[in-house]
Amino acid sequence: MSRVAIVTGGTRGIGEAISLALKDMGYTVAANYAGNEEKAKAFSDATGIASFKWDVGDHQACLDGCAAVTEALGPVDIVVNNAGITRDGVLAKMSFDDWNEVMRINLGGCFNMAKATFGGMRERGWGRIVNIGSINGQAGQYGQVNYAAAKSGIHGFTKALAQEGAKVGVTVNAIAPGYIDTDMVAAVPAPVLEKIVAKIPVGRLGQASEIARGVAFFCSEEGGFVTGSTLSINGGQHMY
Ligand SMILES: NC(=O)c1ccc[n+]([C@@H]2O[C@H](COP(=O)([O-])OP(=O)(O)OC[C@H]3O[C@@H](n4cnc5c(N)ncnc54)[C@H](OP(=O)(O)O)[C@@H]3O)[C@@H](O)[C@H]2O)c1
């Protein structure tokens, strides 16, 4: 039986490319999403990958969602914590809700998904967890104290959980993408985006498939000696 992988936010953007890359490796993939039913249906129809709706920021919803995936596809061996949101604004204008929602989904989602799946991976002696951080969690970013803090937290979470997983066959790694051509970046105003691209040494945005290749490596059998690591895929924008 093939290994089962959950990709949160796996029906569009970077997550869609990750879902496809893991399917290409022979894994059985479950793509989670939050609420964009139309996109999730189109994705599942086009790829044959099952999609499952729940909010990764909701602890009980993650436990229930992972139980539903296990029931439908089998025990979960691989989790890619990719779901994420932005609620940008300078501190003076950022509401507590904007802070809390970004922490709840981006960082809380990693905890919730690990709580739901890490025990089973440990019992079976094999697992892969990959957390999608960000260049802005490494370097900071104006107008993003919430997002930068959540993503920076993901990098700490990764190194801490990797220490728990190392002796039981579970690797935990992170990827820190730079600016990738997805809906999230399309929301950045054009003049701001132009300035960002001008600072990327390779001179372009990244592609979702370029992040997916890194995830695929971490999730492979051959990736078993790599844990607690953060792979920067950012066109040379921040050499960390
Ligand atoms: N794009 C970039 O340049 C960039 C750079 C660095 C890091 N990242 C990180 O990479 C990840 C993917 O980014 P992206 O650009 O592909 O984002 P995106 O195009 O906005 O897609 C976000 C995905 O996350 C899902 N999602 C959002 N909130 C969720 C929740 N509460 N529960 C479950 N799923 C949820 C969305 O589901 P629906 O489809 O249902 O809305 C969607 O599938 C994020 O963690 C982001 O922070 C992106």
The ligand as a MOL file (V3000), in Angstrom:
LIG
                    3D

  0  0  0     0  0            999 V3000
M  V30 BEGIN CTAB
M  V30 COUNTS 48 52 0 0 0
M  V30 BEGIN ATOM
M  V30 1 N 3.4450 32.8540 -2.5880 0
M  V30 2 C 4.5630 33.2310 -2.0120 0
M  V30 3 O 5.3220 34.0400 -2.5510 0
M  V30 4 C 4.9720 32.6570 -0.6930 0
M  V30 5 C 6.2240 33.0250 -0.1760 0
M  V30 6 C 6.6360 32.4790 1.0180 0
M  V30 7 C 5.8060 31.6060 1.6950 0
M  V30 8 N 4.5960 31.2770 1.1860 0 CHG=1
M  V30 9 C 3.7720 30.3390 1.9510 0
M  V30 10 O 3.4440 29.2370 1.1350 0
M  V30 11 C 2.1630 28.7450 1.5080 0
M  V30 12 C 1.2690 28.6890 0.2910 0
M  V30 13 O 1.1840 29.9900 -0.2610 0
M  V30 14 P 0.3900 30.2950 -1.6110 0
M  V30 15 O 0.9890 31.5000 -2.1810 0
M  V30 16 O 0.2540 29.0660 -2.4280 0 CHG=-1
M  V30 17 O -1.0420 30.7060 -0.9790 0
M  V30 18 P -2.4510 30.8440 -1.6830 0
M  V30 19 O -2.3230 30.7960 -3.1580 0
M  V30 20 O -3.1100 32.0100 -1.0340 0
M  V30 21 O -3.1940 29.4870 -1.1900 0
M  V30 22 C -3.3870 29.2930 0.1750 0
M  V30 23 C -3.9290 27.9080 0.4210 0
M  V30 24 O -4.0840 27.7400 1.8440 0
M  V30 25 C -5.4310 27.3580 2.1140 0
M  V30 26 N -5.8290 27.8580 3.4160 0
M  V30 27 C -5.8580 29.1480 3.8500 0
M  V30 28 N -6.3170 29.1940 5.1080 0
M  V30 29 C -6.5800 27.9080 5.4780 0
M  V30 30 C -7.1110 27.3060 6.6300 0
M  V30 31 N -7.4630 28.0380 7.7080 0
M  V30 32 N -7.2770 25.9520 6.6590 0
M  V30 33 C -6.9480 25.2030 5.5760 0
M  V30 34 N -6.4360 25.7230 4.4420 0
M  V30 35 C -6.2710 27.0570 4.3990 0
M  V30 36 C -6.2550 27.9230 0.9860 0
M  V30 37 O -7.4900 27.2090 0.8870 0
M  V30 38 P -8.7220 27.7560 -0.0500 0
M  V30 39 O -8.2880 27.4450 -1.4590 0
M  V30 40 O -9.8990 26.9510 0.3690 0
M  V30 41 O -8.8370 29.2090 0.2250 0
M  V30 42 C -5.3180 27.7040 -0.1940 0
M  V30 43 O -5.4130 26.3610 -0.6360 0
M  V30 44 C 1.6570 29.6680 2.6070 0
M  V30 45 O 1.9570 29.1160 3.8720 0
M  V30 46 C 2.4470 30.9330 2.3880 0
M  V30 47 O 2.5680 31.6890 3.5710 0
M  V30 48 C 4.1580 31.7800 0.0180 0
M  V30 END ATOM
M  V30 BEGIN BOND
M  V30 1 1 1 2
M  V30 2 2 2 3
M  V30 3 1 2 4
M  V30 4 1 4 5
M  V30 5 2 4 48
M  V30 6 2 5 6
M  V30 7 1 6 7
M  V30 8 2 7 8
M  V30 9 1 8 9
M  V30 10 1 8 48
M  V30 11 1 9 10
M  V30 12 1 9 46
M  V30 13 1 10 11
M  V30 14 1 11 12
M  V30 15 1 11 44
M  V30 16 1 12 13
M  V30 17 1 13 14
M  V30 18 2 14 15
M  V30 19 1 14 16
M  V30 20 1 14 17
M  V30 21 1 17 18
M  V30 22 2 18 19
M  V30 23 1 18 20
M  V30 24 1 18 21
M  V30 25 1 21 22
M  V30 26 1 22 23
M  V30 27 1 23 24
M  V30 28 1 23 42
M  V30 29 1 24 25
M  V30 30 1 25 26
M  V30 31 1 25 36
M  V30 32 1 26 27
M  V30 33 1 26 35
M  V30 34 2 27 28
M  V30 35 1 28 29
M  V30 36 1 29 30
M  V30 37 2 29 35
M  V30 38 1 30 31
M  V30 39 2 30 32
M  V30 40 1 32 33
M  V30 41 2 33 34
M  V30 42 1 34 35
M  V30 43 1 36 37
M  V30 44 1 36 42
M  V30 45 1 37 38
M  V30 46 2 38 39
M  V30 47 1 38 40
M  V30 48 1 38 41
M  V30 49 1 42 43
M  V30 50 1 44 45
M  V30 51 1 44 46
M  V30 52 1 46 47
M  V30 END BOND
M  V30 END CTAB
M  END
